[in-house]
Amino acid sequence: MQGLVPVFSPGHPCVLKVHNAITYGTKSQDDLVQKNYSLALQECYVQNTAREYAKIYAAEAEPLEGFGEVPEIIPIFLVHRPANNIPYATVEEELVGEFVKYSVRDGREVNFLRRDSEAGQKCCTFQHWVYEKTNGSLLVTDLQGVGMKLTDVGIATLAKGYKGFKGNCSFSFIEQFRALHQCNKYCEMLGLKSLRSPHQKQRKATAMKSKPLPHSSSMKKTVPKKAREPRDFIASDSATPAVTPGQPPVSSYHRQKRLH
């Protein structure tokens, strides 16, 4: 409810998310309720802040010829259930269809399997647009949803925050985005500046030009195949840090679908 006005019409499918805290040691019920409230409130604050950026992005992008549909971040609402042991939750519209992760929470720019899709490219452009509008201080990440409707997003900010706002993702995501992002046609349509410095581009071009061609007189002897050692490629892990006693509680939520 927003005041006395229903958020959804009767029978509209919704998703209720209950945000609980995983705790160690003895905690009073009041402490757990307060943490439950903080987690639910943060979810609303982060997603609805990202939604406002998406609205401004849409206002700039939609009038452009050939841009087409723009991603939308759906709103999320805080719910208080006084009779429940975990009284605070969030509620949002249920997205029906194939749920896709366009960007991932470990900081990589986008799910590479979806990189070439229209929605995937426009999500990357939205991230670039927000990054440029905030002078590199804020990044919307963890973009996922059905088609152009997105939910469960995250926000990364610099350690000091941005205009009093601090996100729920590591600021290292911003650094990784700056290093990995490759502009696409939608970035060009919005006139966004490349994140690669001229020095980086020049260094890459120089390295390619200066690569010497092999000469028969200067070629090294090839090691026989039987003497070669196989090279091990170790993929970098993006494991979530383990929680130990004494650390702050970690949030989790349970999904309860189809409220009527």
TIMINU-505528 format. One line per 5 residues: their letters; for each residue x, y, z of C-alpha. Coordinates in nm, 3 decimals, m for minus. Layout:
N
a> X/Y/Z; ...
This chain:
260
mqglv> 0.000/0.000/0.000; 0.105/0.360/m0.063; m0.101/0.538/0.197; m0.452/0.411/0.126; m0.391/0.350/m0.247
pvfsp> m0.324/m0.016/m0.344; 0.006/m0.065/m0.526; m0.129/m0.350/m0.740; m0.474/m0.431/m0.869; m0.654/m0.731/m0.713
ghpcv> m0.527/m1.063/m0.848; m0.203/m0.917/m0.983; 0.083/m1.170/m0.928; 0.348/m1.038/m0.690; 0.667/m1.158/m0.519
lkvhn> 0.713/m1.118/m0.144; 1.074/m1.127/m0.023; 1.148/m1.181/0.345; 1.493/m1.051/0.440; 1.640/m1.232/0.738
aityg> 1.979/m1.209/0.910; 2.213/m1.506/0.961; 2.357/m1.441/1.306; 2.610/m1.593/1.541; 2.584/m1.581/1.918
tksqd> 2.294/m1.461/2.126; 2.079/m1.190/1.975; 1.764/m1.044/2.123; 1.442/m1.048/1.923; 1.453/m0.668/1.907
dlvqk> 1.800/m0.680/1.750; 1.685/m0.930/1.487; 1.375/m0.725/1.404; 1.588/m0.412/1.368; 1.829/m0.594/1.136
nysla> 1.536/m0.732/0.937; 1.405/m0.377/0.897; 1.746/m0.243/0.789; 1.792/m0.515/0.526; 1.445/m0.467/0.377
lqecy> 1.481/m0.089/0.378; 1.820/m0.108/0.205; 1.673/m0.329/m0.070; 1.404/m0.069/m0.136; 1.650/0.219/m0.123
vqnta> 1.899/0.060/m0.364; 1.650/m0.063/m0.624; 1.436/0.250/m0.624; 1.746/0.471/m0.651; 1.858/0.269/m0.954
reyak> 1.503/0.300/m1.091; 1.525/0.681/m1.080; 1.850/0.672/m1.278; 1.682/0.439/m1.528; 1.397/0.690/m1.574
iyaae> 1.640/0.970/m1.661; 1.830/0.734/m1.891; 1.504/0.647/m2.069; 1.415/1.015/m2.111; 1.746/1.072/m2.294
aeple> 1.753/0.749/m2.494; 1.393/0.700/m2.613; 1.380/1.011/m2.838; 1.691/0.894/m3.027; 1.610/0.752/m3.369
gfgev> 1.672/0.379/m3.382; 1.737/0.334/m3.009; 1.412/0.150/m2.943; 1.291/0.010/m2.611; 1.480/0.106/m2.295
peiip> 1.538/m0.119/m1.989; 1.310/m0.047/m1.692; 1.389/m0.124/m1.328; 1.063/m0.216/m1.156; 0.969/m0.051/m0.823
iflvh> 0.992/m0.236/m0.492; 0.786/m0.160/m0.179; 0.839/m0.207/0.195; 0.578/m0.418/0.375; 0.519/m0.436/0.753
rpann> 0.350/m0.750/0.893; 0.312/m0.691/1.270; 0.187/m1.043/1.349; 0.492/m1.212/1.191; 0.818/m1.299/1.372
ipyat> 1.005/m1.145/1.078; 0.778/m0.845/1.031; 0.944/m0.652/0.746; 0.952/m0.766/0.384; 0.951/m0.625/0.033
veeel> 0.695/m0.678/m0.241; 0.724/m0.627/m0.616; 0.561/m0.727/m0.942; 0.625/m1.086/m1.050; 0.809/m1.098/m1.383
vgefv> 0.673/m1.378/m1.600; 0.902/m1.533/m1.861; 1.267/m1.637/m1.898; 1.470/m1.477/m1.618; 1.813/m1.368/m1.745
kysvr> 2.121/m1.228/m1.569; 2.266/m0.961/m1.796; 2.545/m0.862/m1.557; 2.685/m1.056/m1.264; 2.747/m0.955/m0.907
dgrev> 3.120/m1.037/m0.897; 3.196/m0.720/m1.090; 3.230/m0.850/m1.444; 3.050/m0.626/m1.686; 2.799/m0.865/m1.839
nflrr> 2.712/m1.229/m1.879; 2.908/m1.309/m2.197; 2.640/m1.550/m2.320; 2.401/m1.252/m2.339; 2.651/m0.989/m2.450
dseag> 2.523/m0.959/m2.807; 2.152/m0.946/m2.724; 1.972/m0.613/m2.753; 1.881/m0.613/m2.383; 2.237/m0.707/m2.284
qkcct> 2.391/m0.425/m2.489; 2.141/m0.170/m2.357; 2.213/m0.280/m1.999; 2.585/m0.222/m2.062; 2.506/0.120/m2.207
fqhwv> 2.291/0.202/m1.903; 2.583/0.112/m1.676; 2.817/0.332/m1.884; 2.565/0.618/m1.880; 2.529/0.608/m1.499
yektn> 2.907/0.583/m1.459; 2.957/0.894/m1.675; 2.671/1.093/m1.515; 2.818/1.035/m1.167; 3.178/1.102/m1.275
gsllv> 3.275/0.742/m1.207; 3.143/0.746/m0.850; 2.844/0.511/m0.890; 2.763/0.201/m1.094; 2.438/0.005/m1.123
tdlqg> 2.524/m0.365/m1.138; 2.369/m0.711/m1.107; 2.124/m0.629/m1.386; 1.877/m0.914/m1.434; 1.516/m0.972/m1.522
vgmkl> 1.275/m1.071/m1.798; 1.320/m0.892/m2.128; 1.362/m0.521/m2.062; 1.214/m0.536/m1.710; 1.486/m0.560/m1.444
tdvgi> 1.488/m0.633/m1.071; 1.719/m0.737/m0.784; 1.980/m0.485/m0.897; 2.277/m0.368/m0.694; 2.470/m0.042/m0.671
atlak> 2.843/0.005/m0.619; 2.984/0.338/m0.500; 3.327/0.463/m0.409; 3.426/0.405/m0.046; 3.316/0.757/0.052
gykgf> 2.981/0.709/m0.121; 2.815/0.943/m0.369; 2.616/1.246/m0.250; 2.550/1.076/0.084; 2.446/0.746/m0.074
kgncs> 2.641/0.424/m0.024; 2.571/0.117/m0.234; 2.544/m0.249/m0.138; 2.826/m0.373/m0.367; 3.204/m0.343/m0.348
fsfie> 3.364/m0.036/m0.507; 3.598/m0.277/m0.689; 3.306/m0.337/m0.928; 3.357/0.018/m1.058; 3.725/m0.048/m1.126
qfral> 3.647/m0.373/m1.306; 3.376/m0.211/m1.516; 3.612/0.067/m1.621; 3.870/m0.192/m1.729; 3.631/m0.435/m1.903
hqcnk> 3.365/m0.218/m2.067; 3.357/m0.212/m2.445; 3.133/0.052/m2.598; 2.858/m0.059/m2.837; 2.635/0.122/m3.085
yceml> 2.399/0.239/m2.809; 2.687/0.403/m2.621; 2.775/0.585/m2.945; 2.414/0.695/m2.999; 2.415/0.857/m2.654
glksl> 2.753/1.019/m2.717; 2.920/0.844/m2.422; 3.297/0.876/m2.400; 3.516/0.570/m2.427; 3.650/0.453/m2.090
rsphq> 3.984/0.363/m2.247; 4.240/0.644/m2.230; 4.423/0.754/m2.548; 4.746/0.632/m2.386; 4.602/0.279/m2.351
kqrka> 4.485/0.276/m2.715; 4.819/0.410/m2.842; 5.017/0.160/m2.634; 4.808/m0.129/m2.772; 4.852/m0.008/m3.132
tamks> 5.228/0.043/m3.085; 5.269/m0.303/m2.938; 5.096/m0.460/m3.238; 5.306/m0.261/m3.489; 5.639/m0.327/m3.317
kplph> 5.590/m0.704/m3.296; 5.888/m0.846/m3.497; 5.839/m1.102/m3.771; 6.031/m1.428/m3.720; 6.357/m1.473/m3.919
sssmk> 6.493/m1.811/m4.010; 6.840/m1.705/m3.890; 6.716/m1.579/m3.553; 6.452/m1.840/m3.475; 6.511/m2.037/m3.161
ktvpk> 6.524/m2.411/m3.168; 6.189/m2.571/m3.099; 6.174/m2.792/m2.797; 6.064/m3.145/m2.889; 5.701/m3.209/m2.805
karep> 5.780/m3.487/m2.563; 5.990/m3.249/m2.350; 5.720/m2.984/m2.316; 5.523/m2.947/m1.997; 5.148/m2.885/m2.029
rdfia> 5.048/m2.536/m1.914; 4.789/m2.520/m1.638; 4.524/m2.252/m1.670; 4.365/m2.163/m1.340; 4.041/m1.969/m1.358
sdsat> 4.015/m1.683/m1.112; 3.768/m1.759/m0.837; 3.495/m1.519/m0.744; 3.409/m1.697/m0.423; 3.203/m1.520/m0.163
pavtp> 3.407/m1.453/0.155; 3.327/m1.691/0.437; 3.140/m1.550/0.734; 3.309/m1.603/1.069; 3.189/m1.530/1.423
gqppv> 3.224/m1.163/1.506; 3.152/m1.040/1.154; 2.832/m0.844/1.073; 2.527/m1.055/0.986; 2.483/m1.159/0.624
ssyhr> 2.148/m1.106/0.460; 1.934/m1.366/0.290; 1.578/m1.370/0.173; 1.306/m1.621/0.102; 1.077/m1.574/m0.197
qkrlh> 0.703/m1.628/m0.160; 0.526/m1.594/m0.495; 0.179/m1.514/m0.620; 0.019/m1.299/m0.357; m0.340/m1.211/m0.433
